[in-house]
Amino acid sequence: MEPPLKVLKQMVARLLKFFSTNQPTVQRRFNLLRNFSIVSLSGFVLSIGLLSVLYKERAIRTLVVSTEESNVTLTNVFAKKLWPEHGTFLTSTQGLSDEELAADPHTRQLYDELTIQLEDSPIAKVKVFDLQGRTVFSTNTDQLGDDKSESPGFLSARTGRVLSQLGHRDTFKAIQQVLEDRHWLSSYIPVHEDGKIVAVFELYTDVTPLLQRIERTQKEIMLGSLLILGLLYLILNLFVGRADTLLKQRTQELSDTLEELKSTQTTLIHQEKMSGLGELVAGVAHEINNPVNFIYGNLCHVEGYSKTLLEALGLYEQYYPEPDAKICEQMEMLDVDFIKEDLEKTLSSMKVGTKRIREIVLSLRNFSRKDEADIKAVNIHEGIESTLMILQHRLKPHLPRPTISIERNFGNLPLVECYAGQINQVFMNILSNGIDALDTAFEQKTQVTQNSPKITITTVACPESVRISIADNGIGIPEAVKAHIFNPFFTTKAVGKGTGIGMTISHQLIVEKHDGKIEFISEEGVGTEFIIEIPIVLGKMRNQSRL
């Protein structure tokens, strides 16, 4: 019979295989009834299997304990009846050979007495060991003289502890016959006389009928549980089936409503995103700017103080060239000469670092334009540079792609009236897509990778507008995709890497909010160029409007 845990694992594996076969590879709508069936049936199988396993383990443990107690009682009975007569012989057989021990009348007499007493008893074999571990008696005379001094059971009983072991044998020589395919419980039990251990008994008890009864009960428990849980499953399946039907109807209604709200959702997502982004960027820039200005403003004072201290130290060394030994030791330990040499370099590097932080903060403020939500005349080049500063980390080498170079062909642009934050967002979307295209080209090892990755930004002033061109030498846009670039929720990126609203929002901001134009030219395997054109001056009504 296979172990219950192995059978349980096989049942669960078959159940999962049944529900997983012939499933389409495309993503499917959540199926309540199907998932309920998988979870509930798996739970039922696991519960039934676990219940049956726990029952069998507990029943076997109870069987071992009760049989062991019975064996201890029988041993005590044997000791009281047989030990007074045969104890002296059993404990003094060291001088007898195995053959002499088997031929001794005491052995035969003890065998006959045990045979009578164990008639109709589950005890199938009895052994007696002296304190040296030698088998001085066995109902199987072939085992007389066997050395059991290293047996764990004997060693345990030798110290006064009873040890029982459950096992199975294909053939077993019992007292009066040879038995086949039997389960046994062997118990090693110490024999006491006058409070001392004088020998060890080993009793073999046939527990096959008891184990068979346990297995029958286990099967009955599994069958009963299966019937009860099966009936419960059928009842629950009716309710879940009805709920699944209602869920599908409601899902279809929600799907239809979602399609109707997509265009409105695009605008709402953009508004919330830009509002949160502006709040975050402006807040971060403000919080960083204050402590950085504090540090930057105090560096000049620190520089002056350090120079004063160094001058004072120089005067001290000039007029006291031989100070106390303890002072010399301390100055040598502090390495004052190195400090004097390195202090100026340290202060200089701190100035460079704080200046760099102030430049980054300024770029963040220029990008978010939190304080310029209205239409204002702004420098387009500053917006481009601020966006590039924020994307600086993405321009750095990213294996297998090397550094992306930026080529600036800036014309002499006038100040442009616009929503600066919105224009910066358009720059961010286009530049991010260009970087993604270059990353993909090097990941796919296309022909584009023969050239160094580059983004070219060109600005030109027209009579009444300005034109900004952003071109990359990435993988380009396939012909089948070009018609959908500005469609809401359209993306060719992997799940989790693109929302499909970036270019839709960019088109809306340029065309609807700024009366401009945005178009692109792309050749697959060569690259893509986006061209933005916005008027220099917007109408008076736009100056009074807000996003």
VOGU-3710 file (C-alpha; in Angstrom, 3 decimals, decimal comma):
1> mepplkvlkq> 0,000/0,000/0,000  1,383/3,457/-1,005  1,981/6,021/1,777  -1,034/8,374/2,278  1,021/11,557/1,662  2,254/10,190/-1,679  -1,306/9,324/-2,739  -2,468/12,795/-1,650  0,235/14,530/-3,721  -0,708/12,435/-6,778
11> mvarllkffs> -4,395/13,365/-6,417  -3,633/17,084/-6,159  -1,254/16,916/-9,159  -3,904/15,210/-11,296  -6,541/17,732/-10,216  -4,344/20,709/-11,135  -3,374/19,066/-14,436  -7,059/18,552/-15,281  -7,891/22,228/-14,814  -4,740/23,507/-16,497
21> tnqptvqrrf> -4,901/21,517/-19,772  -6,144/23,039/-23,014  -6,223/26,560/-21,568  -5,746/29,423/-24,033  -2,526/31,374/-23,723  -4,263/34,749/-23,944  -5,362/36,528/-20,815  -8,879/35,486/-19,770  -11,564/37,227/-17,792  -11,864/36,083/-14,196
31> nllrnfsivs> -14,114/33,002/-14,049  -15,689/32,744/-10,596  -17,123/29,250/-11,041  -13,901/27,813/-12,441  -11,742/29,319/-9,724  -14,197/28,268/-7,021  -14,067/24,703/-8,340  -10,272/24,637/-8,330  -9,925/26,129/-4,842  -12,774/24,200/-3,197
41> lsgfvlsigl> -11,930/20,800/-4,710  -8,255/21,275/-3,888  -9,216/22,253/-0,353  -11,525/19,264/-0,012  -8,869/16,829/-1,261  -6,242/18,327/1,040  -8,619/18,279/3,999  -9,642/14,654/3,447  -6,043/13,567/2,925  -4,808/15,472/5,956
51> lsvlykerai> -7,632/14,139/8,125  -6,921/10,539/7,114  -3,166/10,934/7,618  -3,631/12,518/11,045  -6,066/9,763/12,066  -3,681/6,983/10,991  -0,684/8,565/12,732  -2,636/9,042/15,957  -4,140/5,547/15,807  -0,716/3,961/15,258
61> rtlvvstees> 0,738/6,001/18,119  -2,075/4,826/20,390  -1,533/1,241/19,195  2,177/1,388/20,036  1,540/2,858/23,492  -1,187/0,348/24,422  0,737/-2,665/23,055  3,890/-1,540/24,864  1,981/-1,276/28,141  0,592/-4,793/27,576
71> nvtltnvfak> 4,087/-6,138/26,864  5,423/-4,566/30,066  2,622/-6,225/32,026  3,349/-9,616/30,418  7,042/-9,222/31,170  6,276/-8,579/34,816  4,058/-11,669/34,876  6,790/-13,780/33,254  9,358/-12,482/35,700  7,224/-13,354/38,729
81> klwpehgtfl> 6,379/-16,857/37,494  9,549/-17,900/35,703  12,395/-15,880/37,137  12,509/-17,530/40,599  13,069/-20,876/38,899  15,136/-19,929/35,851  16,684/-16,591/36,791  19,880/-18,038/38,234  20,455/-20,074/35,085  19,728/-17,184/32,700
91> tstqglsdee> 22,159/-14,842/34,447  25,023/-17,353/34,684  25,441/-18,748/31,163  28,740/-17,060/30,373  30,636/-20,335/30,540  28,275/-22,176/28,147  28,748/-22,314/24,412  25,799/-21,651/22,086  25,343/-25,396/21,524  25,494/-26,175/25,254
101> laadphtrql> 23,043/-23,382/25,931  20,585/-24,783/23,379  20,928/-28,317/24,807  20,536/-27,351/28,439  17,342/-28,732/30,080  16,489/-25,278/31,512  16,212/-23,892/27,989  13,816/-26,613/26,907  11,757/-26,351/30,071  11,495/-22,550/29,735
111> ydeltiqled> 10,471/-22,933/26,093  7,683/-25,391/26,985  6,349/-23,167/29,772  6,290/-20,067/27,560  4,609/-21,994/24,758  1,767/-22,925/27,098  1,404/-19,429/28,537  1,524/-17,681/25,118  -1,051/-19,913/23,495  -3,766/-17,776/21,776
121> spiakvkvfd> -1,651/-14,708/22,566  -0,476/-12,097/19,996  3,050/-12,606/21,384  4,898/-14,533/18,675  8,437/-14,586/19,999  10,287/-13,975/23,290  13,971/-13,303/23,843  16,003/-12,882/27,009  19,362/-11,076/27,096  21,861/-11,020/29,908
131> lqgrtvfstn> 23,446/-7,710/30,926  26,272/-8,246/28,413  23,765/-8,353/25,518  24,035/-12,081/24,812  20,824/-13,866/23,809  20,521/-16,434/26,594  17,023/-17,538/25,589  14,850/-17,307/22,481  11,786/-19,145/21,300  13,702/-19,281/18,024
141> tdqlgddkse> 16,647/-21,436/19,130  18,651/-20,459/16,048  19,172/-17,059/17,659  20,664/-18,329/20,936  24,005/-16,692/21,617  23,405/-13,696/19,298  25,127/-10,522/20,477  22,703/-7,600/20,941  25,006/-5,435/23,026  24,957/-2,675/20,342
151> spgflsartg> 21,201/-2,779/19,748  19,484/0,563/20,549  16,597/-1,311/22,169  18,888/-3,313/24,436  20,930/-0,249/25,376  17,748/1,656/26,249  16,344/-1,185/28,398  19,753/-1,660/30,013  19,351/1,868/31,445  15,790/1,172/32,603
161> rvlsqlghrd> 13,826/2,672/29,691  11,368/0,628/27,636  11,817/0,981/23,869  9,355/-0,303/21,241  9,878/-0,456/17,488  7,222/-1,013/14,803  8,354/-3,017/11,770  7,371/-5,399/8,970  8,775/-8,733/7,819  7,907/-10,804/4,794
171> tfkaiqqvle> 8,573/-14,057/6,736  8,767/-14,499/10,501  9,526/-17,625/12,560  7,032/-17,547/15,437  6,860/-19,949/18,401  5,038/-22,742/16,613  4,910/-21,697/12,952  6,367/-19,475/10,221  4,231/-16,424/9,439  4,317/-14,288/6,281
181> drhwlssyip> 3,739/-10,589/5,549  3,257/-9,497/9,153  3,645/-6,249/11,071  5,393/-6,515/14,442  5,953/-4,427/17,506  9,149/-5,419/19,315  9,507/-4,148/22,895  12,755/-4,177/24,883  11,814/-4,325/28,598  14,152/-4,441/31,622
191> vhedgkivav> 13,668/-7,194/34,250  14,139/-6,035/37,855  15,079/-8,077/40,899  15,551/-6,460/44,296  15,454/-3,031/42,614  18,219/-3,854/40,136  18,114/-4,666/36,419  19,195/-8,286/35,978  18,182/-9,002/32,379  16,294/-7,655/29,322
201> felytdvtpl> 13,218/-9,203/27,734  12,285/-8,662/24,065  8,701/-9,439/23,110  7,479/-9,555/19,502  3,754/-8,769/19,220  1,804/-9,394/16,002  -0,095/-6,133/15,355  -1,110/-6,941/11,761  -4,858/-7,274/12,530  -4,827/-3,970/14,445
211> lqriertqke> -3,067/-2,113/11,619  -5,490/-3,601/9,086  -8,377/-2,352/11,215  -6,782/1,121/11,317  -6,440/1,165/7,518  -10,067/0,094/7,078  -11,201/2,845/9,421  -9,008/5,321/7,548  -10,684/4,398/4,253  -14,122/4,737/5,863
221> imlgsllilg> -13,191/8,206/7,150  -11,977/9,248/3,702  -15,113/7,914/2,007  -17,450/9,519/4,546  -15,643/12,834/4,350  -15,702/12,675/0,562  -19,477/12,132/0,530  -20,147/14,967/3,000  -17,809/17,448/1,329  -19,039/16,404/-2,117
231> llylilnlfv> -22,610/17,195/-1,111  -21,461/20,517/0,352  -19,613/21,288/-2,885  -22,696/20,628/-5,011  -24,793/22,968/-2,854  -22,166/25,712/-2,886  -21,638/25,208/-6,618  -25,276/26,125/-7,278  -24,917/29,414/-5,375  -21,551/30,229/-6,929
241> gradtllkqr> -22,863/29,429/-10,410  -25,641/31,968/-9,930  -23,178/34,509/-8,573  -20,863/33,861/-11,533  -23,679/34,616/-13,974  -24,487/37,879/-12,205  -20,787/38,754/-12,081  -20,421/38,250/-15,840  -23,430/40,461/-16,506  -22,108/43,173/-14,213
251> tqelsdtlee> -18,621/42,891/-15,728  -20,035/43,399/-19,213  -21,936/46,468/-18,044  -18,798/47,900/-16,447  -16,796/47,138/-19,583  -19,246/49,064/-21,716  -19,177/51,985/-19,304  -15,378/51,944/-19,258  -15,226/52,245/-23,044  -17,484/55,297/-22,880
261> lkstqttlih> -15,294/56,972/-20,257  -11,892/56,363/-21,858  -11,551/59,736/-23,527  -12,574/61,580/-20,360  -10,306/59,385/-18,276  -7,284/60,368/-20,358  -7,729/64,007/-19,424  -8,417/63,256/-15,754  -5,362/61,007/-15,482  -3,189/63,696/-16,978
271> qekmsglgel> -4,551/66,383/-14,678  -4,040/64,260/-11,583  -0,606/63,113/-12,730  0,635/66,603/-13,494  -0,830/67,992/-10,280  0,823/65,302/-8,177  4,075/65,599/-10,102  4,129/69,358/-9,693  3,399/69,118/-5,978  6,064/66,458/-5,500
281> vagvaheinn> 8,790/68,107/-7,543  8,135/71,573/-6,135  8,021/70,201/-2,582  11,231/68,232/-2,996  12,992/71,196/-4,592  11,861/73,508/-1,791  12,832/71,114/1,009  16,259/70,479/-0,509  16,892/74,112/-1,427  16,665/75,517/2,119
291> pvnfiygnlc> 19,301/73,309/3,819  21,551/73,441/0,741  21,478/77,257/0,747  22,258/77,171/4,455  25,279/74,937/3,844  26,427/76,876/0,766  26,101/80,228/2,562  28,140/79,064/5,540  30,945/77,472/3,563  32,606/80,872/3,043
301> hvegysktll> 32,574/81,445/6,803  33,995/77,975/7,419  36,707/78,722/4,856  37,565/82,004/6,620  37,584/80,413/10,057  39,839/77,608/8,861  42,295/80,069/7,314  42,396/82,048/10,587  43,024/78,893/12,587  45,762/77,778/10,225
311> ealglyeqyy> 47,443/81,201/10,425  47,287/81,077/14,237  48,754/77,586/14,138  51,540/78,823/11,881  52,414/81,654/14,291  52,470/79,149/17,145  54,869/76,895/15,244  57,033/79,927/14,359  57,481/81,215/17,940  57,377/77,836/19,690
321> pepdakiceq> 59,294/75,509/17,385  59,940/73,028/20,184  56,683/72,526/22,109  56,084/70,037/24,902  56,587/66,359/24,012  52,954/65,535/24,695  51,817/68,246/22,245  54,219/66,924/19,607  52,904/63,414/20,105  49,289/64,600/19,769
331> memldvdfik> 50,011/66,651/16,616  51,800/63,718/15,046  48,930/61,407/15,857  46,410/63,899/14,326  48,652/64,337/11,255  48,294/68,134/11,366  50,423/68,635/8,251  48,021/66,508/6,199  44,997/68,352/7,628  46,484/71,705/6,663
341> edlektlssm> 47,129/70,438/3,141  43,777/68,661/2,668  41,431/71,151/4,342  41,422/73,575/1,423  40,732/70,740/-1,059  37,885/69,442/1,108  36,233/72,849/1,313  36,612/73,289/-2,450  34,940/69,918/-3,179  32,105/70,823/-0,796
351> kvgtkrirei> 31,549/74,056/-2,740  31,410/72,134/-6,015  28,973/69,590/-4,560  26,572/72,135/-3,068  26,676/74,158/-6,271  25,720/71,024/-8,222  22,799/70,375/-5,874  21,579/73,964/-6,327  21,684/73,492/-10,122  19,616/70,285/-9,853
361> vlslrnfsrk> 17,075/71,998/-7,593  16,783/74,856/-10,067  16,201/72,341/-12,881  13,449/70,651/-10,858  11,717/73,977/-10,241  12,005/74,950/-13,904  10,585/71,581/-14,945  7,592/71,610/-12,599  6,826/75,331/-13,003  4,550/74,988/-9,978
371> deadikavni> 4,568/78,754/-9,545  3,802/79,347/-13,250  0,519/77,547/-13,939  -0,704/80,529/-15,997  0,518/81,433/-19,440  3,884/83,185/-19,249  6,715/84,031/-21,569  9,419/81,418/-20,967  12,738/80,326/-22,387  12,159/77,058/-24,286
381> hegiestlmi> 15,831/76,120/-24,042  15,672/76,257/-20,238  12,763/73,822/-20,298  14,690/71,432/-22,554  17,791/71,604/-20,356  15,746/71,052/-17,186  14,145/67,971/-18,728  17,549/66,629/-19,803  18,862/67,200/-16,287  16,042/65,086/-14,837
391> lqhrlkphlp> 16,657/62,343/-17,420  20,434/62,454/-16,925  20,489/59,081/-15,148  18,821/57,416/-18,141  21,387/58,817/-20,568  24,241/57,078/-18,770  25,532/53,653/-19,965  23,057/50,819/-19,436  24,399/47,492/-20,687  24,441/46,591/-23,477
401> rptisiernf> 23,848/50,239/-24,465  26,652/52,827/-24,140  26,107/56,475/-23,131  23,490/58,369/-25,160  24,964/61,567/-26,530  22,881/64,741/-26,849  23,463/66,988/-29,852  22,071/70,501/-29,397  21,371/72,637/-32,466  19,721/75,571/-30,733
411> gnlplvecya> 18,590/78,585/-32,699  18,039/82,112/-31,401  14,535/81,730/-29,958  12,436/84,522/-28,482  10,520/84,052/-25,253  7,407/81,974/-25,924  4,043/82,439/-24,232  2,904/79,012/-23,058  2,077/76,747/-20,138  5,668/75,934/-19,258
421> gqinqvfmni> 4,889/72,848/-17,165  2,821/71,334/-19,985  5,496/71,972/-22,604  8,113/70,402/-20,342  5,851/67,362/-19,986  5,746/66,984/-23,772  9,565/67,166/-23,896  9,714/64,509/-21,147  7,376/62,133/-23,036  9,222/62,404/-26,356
431> lsngidaldt> 12,719/62,165/-24,856  11,707/59,166/-22,704  10,329/57,375/-25,763  13,548/58,107/-27,648  15,648/56,621/-24,842  13,373/53,560/-24,753  13,821/53,112/-28,520  17,613/53,211/-28,152  17,497/50,725/-25,239  15,375/48,351/-27,331
441> afeqktqvtq> 17,714/48,644/-30,317  20,709/47,522/-28,268  18,755/44,814/-26,432  17,640/43,335/-29,775  21,096/43,922/-31,313  19,662/45,505/-34,479  21,678/47,205/-37,213  21,123/50,492/-35,377  23,681/49,399/-32,768  26,447/49,879/-35,317
451> nspkitittv> 26,147/53,629/-34,603  26,572/55,388/-31,268  23,206/56,125/-29,618  22,327/59,781/-30,076  19,436/62,211/-29,611  19,505/65,416/-31,637  17,517/68,481/-30,480  17,047/71,309/-32,948  15,185/74,581/-32,388  14,296/77,106/-35,101
461> acpesvrisi> 12,531/80,466/-34,854  9,800/81,115/-37,441  8,020/84,445/-38,032  5,095/83,683/-35,673  6,102/80,373/-34,094  8,990/78,251/-32,913  9,796/74,749/-34,104  11,413/72,107/-31,835  12,705/68,874/-33,358  13,732/65,858/-31,242
471> adngigipea> 15,279/63,002/-33,236  16,815/59,674/-32,196  18,651/56,983/-34,152  16,726/54,150/-32,487  14,715/51,290/-33,968  12,100/53,504/-35,639  8,329/52,978/-35,788  6,825/50,172/-37,917  4,356/51,234/-40,634  1,512/49,302/-38,997
481> vkahifnpff> 1,969/51,281/-35,782  2,311/54,823/-37,144  -1,429/55,382/-37,497  -2,003/54,612/-33,814  0,763/56,661/-32,169  -1,588/59,348/-30,843  -4,474/56,962/-30,004  -5,424/56,696/-26,303  -4,024/53,667/-24,441  -2,057/52,427/-27,444
491> ttkavgkgtg> 1,421/51,184/-26,572  3,964/48,762/-28,027  5,860/48,452/-24,733  5,734/45,473/-22,394  3,113/45,295/-19,640  4,056/47,623/-16,810  6,420/49,759/-18,941  3,925/51,918/-20,811  0,444/53,343/-20,158  -0,339/54,318/-23,744
501> igmtishqli> -1,411/57,879/-22,852  1,908/59,750/-23,060  1,711/60,667/-26,744  -2,065/61,195/-26,557  -1,564/63,767/-23,821  1,336/65,357/-25,718  -0,868/65,739/-28,800  -3,659/67,233/-26,706  -1,331/69,719/-24,956  0,265/70,946/-28,167
511> vekhdgkief> -2,795/71,015/-30,437  -5,631/71,903/-28,044  -3,868/73,903/-25,343  -1,322/75,766/-27,467  -2,872/75,906/-30,958  0,230/74,146/-32,234  1,158/71,133/-34,314  2,972/67,898/-33,511  3,973/65,366/-36,136  6,655/62,756/-36,655
521> iseegvgtef> 8,830/61,218/-39,337  10,079/57,688/-38,793  11,865/54,981/-40,757  12,118/51,528/-39,278  15,731/50,667/-38,496  16,878/54,287/-38,920  15,185/56,391/-36,247  12,337/58,751/-35,388  11,976/62,535/-35,392  9,174/64,402/-33,605
531> iieipivlgk> 8,518/67,980/-34,741  6,668/70,410/-32,475  5,517/73,843/-33,590  3,837/76,301/-31,223  2,962/79,997/-31,667  5,115/82,621/-29,978  2,045/84,519/-28,706  -1,229/82,869/-27,695  -4,614/84,621/-27,891  -5,881/86,885/-25,141
541> mrnqsrl> -8,525/84,374/-24,056  -5,841/81,780/-23,341  -4,113/84,180/-20,992  -7,234/84,053/-18,804  -7,676/80,259/-18,883  -6,262/77,522/-16,732  -5,716/73,813/-17,371
//
